[in-house]
Amino acid sequence: MLTMVKFHLELACVVLLATLLTGCLEKKQMAPDDGEAVVPVNKSTFKNHDDEAKVIANPESIPVLVNKENILPESYQPNDLVEPDISFIFSEKSEKRKMRAEAATAIEKLFAAAHADGIALLGVSAYRSRAAQEILFHYYVSQDGYETAQTYSALPGTSEHETGLAIDVTGADGKCAAEDCFSGSPEARWLEDHAAEYGFIIRYPRGKEAITGYQYEPWHLRYVGKKIAADIATRGMTLEEYFKAIPVSK
């Protein structure tokens, strides 16, 4: 679901809804310049996913399954968000720097281990509020239409970023932030080999699009804890397969 163009979209969201709507970075598209308002499309464009999806009963669970079939409660917001001590591609203060405490500690260890192996990583976007996700998804629908947008961007309430357990990362030069060119990079290969050691999985792996409902995203890390991450990595599964959940085809 150009790096600088996407970064401008994040800044536009900040201007539009101040600190409430920070963290809007997910997929390549032409976006408004810094300071230009993002005009949402009419909500009738959305399918009534709230009626079709199952509302998650335990959103605080670390390995919680959030996808197009499993939606977070409308009022849910993590209550233990903190800022991990890692570098991001941006310098301003923002909620998109935050993660849940356990995941924040784990990402610090992952970044440190990568650095020790000569791999420099930067955070791109971590926590995202439901309101921010709604603005972002509206924008992509206005650009590509609903059917295409939902292959790379999540409907509000169904984004892992809303859990505080997910983070998009990139290399130190920031050139391939949330872009297809990150695939095959030394950073992506390191994450593929080592992310599970720190409790993270590549949430949307290549070749599993019919199961996860999203395109391959080697930059999207999801914290699930070391035991589950190791099991998923060893068996080459997705989180849906781990929980024996119904595949999400689109």
C-alpha positions as CSV (number, residue, x, y, z in Angstrom):
1,M,0.0,0.0,0.0
2,L,9.6,10.1,-4.4
3,T,10.6,10.0,-0.7
4,M,10.6,13.8,-0.4
5,V,7.1,14.0,-1.9
6,K,5.8,11.5,0.6
7,F,7.5,13.3,3.4
8,H,5.7,16.5,2.3
9,L,2.5,14.6,2.7
10,E,3.4,14.0,6.4
11,L,4.1,17.6,6.9
12,A,0.8,18.6,5.2
13,C,-1.1,16.4,7.7
14,V,0.7,18.1,10.6
15,V,-0.3,21.5,9.2
16,L,-3.9,20.3,8.7
17,L,-4.6,18.8,12.1
18,A,-1.5,19.7,14.2
19,T,-0.2,17.0,16.5
20,L,-3.3,14.9,16.2
21,L,-2.6,13.9,12.7
22,T,1.1,13.3,12.6
23,G,2.6,10.2,11.0
24,C,1.2,10.1,7.5
25,L,3.7,8.0,5.5
26,E,2.9,4.8,3.8
27,K,3.2,4.5,0.1
28,K,4.5,6.2,-3.0
29,Q,2.1,8.7,-4.6
30,M,2.1,12.3,-5.8
31,A,1.2,14.4,-2.7
32,P,0.5,18.0,-1.8
33,D,3.5,20.2,-1.0
34,D,4.3,21.3,2.5
35,G,1.4,23.4,3.9
36,E,-1.1,22.5,1.2
37,A,-4.3,21.1,2.6
38,V,-5.2,17.5,2.0
39,V,-8.8,17.4,0.7
40,P,-10.5,14.1,1.7
41,V,-12.9,12.3,-0.5
42,N,-16.5,11.7,0.5
43,K,-16.8,8.8,3.0
44,S,-19.3,7.1,0.7
45,T,-16.2,6.1,-1.3
46,F,-15.4,3.6,1.5
47,K,-17.0,0.2,1.7
48,N,-18.7,-0.3,5.0
49,H,-15.8,-2.3,6.4
50,D,-17.0,-1.7,10.0
51,D,-20.0,-3.9,9.4
52,E,-17.9,-6.6,7.7
53,A,-14.8,-6.7,10.0
54,K,-14.6,-8.2,13.5
55,V,-13.9,-5.7,16.2
56,I,-10.8,-6.9,18.2
57,A,-11.6,-7.8,21.8
58,N,-8.0,-7.6,23.1
59,P,-6.3,-4.7,21.3
60,E,-3.6,-4.4,24.0
61,S,-2.3,-7.9,23.2
62,I,1.3,-7.8,21.9
63,P,0.7,-10.3,19.0
64,V,-2.8,-8.9,18.2
65,L,-3.9,-9.6,14.6
66,V,-4.9,-6.3,12.9
67,N,-6.0,-6.5,9.3
68,K,-8.9,-5.9,7.0
69,E,-10.9,-8.5,8.7
70,N,-10.0,-7.5,12.3
71,I,-10.6,-3.9,13.2
72,L,-9.4,-2.0,16.3
73,P,-12.1,-0.6,18.6
74,E,-13.0,3.0,17.5
75,S,-11.8,4.6,20.7
76,Y,-8.6,2.5,21.0
77,Q,-5.4,4.3,21.7
78,P,-2.3,2.7,23.2
79,N,-1.7,3.9,26.7
80,D,2.1,3.2,27.0
81,L,3.5,5.1,24.0
82,V,7.1,6.3,24.4
83,E,9.8,7.6,22.0
84,P,12.5,5.0,21.3
85,D,16.0,6.3,21.3
86,I,16.6,5.9,17.6
87,S,17.1,8.3,14.7
88,F,14.3,9.2,12.2
89,I,14.4,10.7,8.7
90,F,12.8,13.8,10.2
91,S,13.8,16.1,13.1
92,E,10.6,17.6,14.4
93,K,8.7,16.2,17.4
94,S,5.8,14.0,16.4
95,E,3.6,11.2,17.5
96,K,4.9,9.2,14.6
97,R,8.2,8.7,16.6
98,K,6.3,6.8,19.3
99,M,5.9,3.1,19.9
100,R,4.5,1.0,22.8
101,A,7.1,0.7,25.5
102,E,8.0,-3.0,24.9
103,A,8.3,-2.5,21.2
104,A,10.3,0.7,21.7
105,T,12.9,-1.1,23.8
106,A,13.1,-3.9,21.2
107,I,13.6,-1.5,18.2
108,E,16.4,0.3,20.1
109,K,18.2,-3.1,20.4
110,L,17.5,-3.9,16.8
111,F,19.0,-0.6,15.6
112,A,22.0,-1.1,17.9
113,A,22.6,-4.6,16.6
114,A,22.3,-3.4,13.0
115,H,24.8,-0.6,13.6
116,A,27.3,-3.1,15.1
117,D,27.0,-5.1,11.9
118,G,27.7,-2.0,9.8
119,I,24.0,-1.4,8.9
120,A,22.7,2.1,9.6
121,L,18.9,2.4,9.9
122,L,16.5,5.3,10.3
123,G,12.9,5.3,11.5
124,V,10.3,6.5,9.0
125,S,6.9,6.3,10.7
126,A,5.8,4.4,13.8
127,Y,2.6,5.2,15.7
128,R,-0.3,6.8,13.7
129,S,-3.6,7.8,15.2
130,R,-6.9,6.6,13.7
131,A,-7.6,10.2,12.6
132,A,-4.3,10.4,10.9
133,Q,-4.9,7.1,9.1
134,E,-8.3,8.3,7.9
135,I,-6.8,11.4,6.4
136,L,-4.0,9.4,4.7
137,F,-6.4,6.7,3.3
138,H,-8.8,9.4,2.1
139,Y,-6.0,11.0,0.2
140,Y,-4.9,7.8,-1.5
141,V,-8.4,7.0,-2.5
142,S,-8.7,10.5,-4.1
143,Q,-5.6,9.7,-6.1
144,D,-5.9,6.1,-7.1
145,G,-9.5,5.0,-6.2
146,Y,-10.6,2.7,-3.5
147,E,-9.7,-0.6,-5.0
148,T,-6.1,0.3,-5.7
149,A,-5.6,2.3,-2.5
150,Q,-6.5,-0.6,-0.3
151,T,-3.7,-2.7,-1.8
152,Y,-1.1,-0.5,-0.1
153,S,-2.9,1.6,2.5
154,A,-5.1,0.6,5.4
155,L,-8.6,1.8,6.2
156,P,-8.8,3.7,9.5
157,G,-9.0,1.2,12.4
158,T,-7.2,-1.5,10.4
159,S,-3.7,-0.1,10.3
160,E,-1.0,-1.8,12.4
161,H,0.5,1.7,13.0
162,E,-2.5,2.4,15.2
163,T,-1.3,-0.3,17.6
164,G,2.0,1.4,18.4
165,L,3.7,-2.0,17.5
166,A,4.7,-1.2,13.9
167,I,7.4,0.9,12.4
168,D,8.6,1.6,8.9
169,V,12.3,1.9,8.6
170,T,14.9,2.7,5.9
171,G,18.6,3.1,5.3
172,A,20.7,6.0,6.6
173,D,20.4,7.9,3.3
174,G,16.6,7.9,3.5
175,K,16.4,7.6,-0.3
176,C,14.1,4.5,-0.3
177,A,11.8,5.3,2.6
178,A,8.7,3.2,2.1
179,E,9.6,2.7,-1.5
180,D,10.1,-0.4,-3.6
181,C,13.8,0.4,-4.0
182,F,14.3,-0.6,-0.4
183,S,13.8,-4.2,-1.5
184,G,17.1,-6.1,-1.9
185,S,19.1,-3.4,-0.2
186,P,21.7,-4.4,2.5
187,E,19.4,-3.0,5.1
188,A,16.4,-5.0,3.9
189,R,18.5,-8.2,3.7
190,W,19.8,-7.6,7.3
191,L,16.2,-7.1,8.6
192,E,15.1,-10.3,6.8
193,D,17.9,-12.2,8.5
194,H,17.8,-10.6,12.0
195,A,14.5,-8.9,12.8
196,A,13.1,-11.9,14.5
197,E,15.9,-12.0,17.0
198,Y,14.5,-8.8,18.4
199,G,10.8,-9.8,18.3
200,F,9.9,-8.3,14.9
201,I,8.6,-9.8,11.7
202,I,8.4,-8.5,8.1
203,R,4.7,-8.1,8.3
204,Y,3.9,-8.1,4.6
205,P,6.3,-10.5,2.9
206,R,6.8,-11.2,-0.8
207,G,4.5,-13.7,-2.3
208,K,1.9,-13.5,0.6
209,E,-0.2,-10.7,-0.8
210,A,-3.3,-13.0,-1.2
211,I,-3.0,-13.7,2.6
212,T,-2.1,-10.4,4.1
213,G,-4.1,-8.3,1.6
214,Y,-1.2,-5.9,1.0
215,Q,1.8,-5.6,-1.3
216,Y,5.3,-6.6,-0.3
217,E,6.7,-4.1,2.2
218,P,10.2,-5.1,3.4
219,W,10.4,-1.8,5.4
220,H,7.3,-2.5,7.6
221,L,8.3,-4.1,10.9
222,R,5.8,-5.4,13.4
223,Y,6.7,-6.3,16.9
224,V,5.1,-9.6,18.1
225,G,7.7,-10.8,20.7
226,K,10.7,-13.0,20.2
227,K,9.0,-16.4,20.5
228,I,6.3,-15.8,17.9
229,A,8.7,-13.9,15.6
230,A,11.1,-16.8,15.6
231,D,8.3,-19.2,14.8
232,I,7.0,-17.1,12.0
233,A,10.4,-16.5,10.5
234,T,11.5,-20.2,10.7
235,R,8.3,-21.4,9.1
236,G,8.1,-18.6,6.5
237,M,4.6,-17.6,7.6
238,T,2.5,-14.5,8.0
239,L,0.8,-13.4,11.2
240,E,-2.5,-14.6,9.6
241,E,-1.1,-18.0,9.0
242,Y,0.3,-18.2,12.5
243,F,-3.2,-17.5,14.0
244,K,-4.8,-19.7,11.3
245,A,-6.9,-16.8,10.3
246,I,-8.9,-16.4,7.1
247,P,-6.7,-15.0,4.3
248,V,-7.3,-11.5,3.2
249,S,-7.4,-11.4,-0.6
250,K,-7.9,-7.6,-1.0
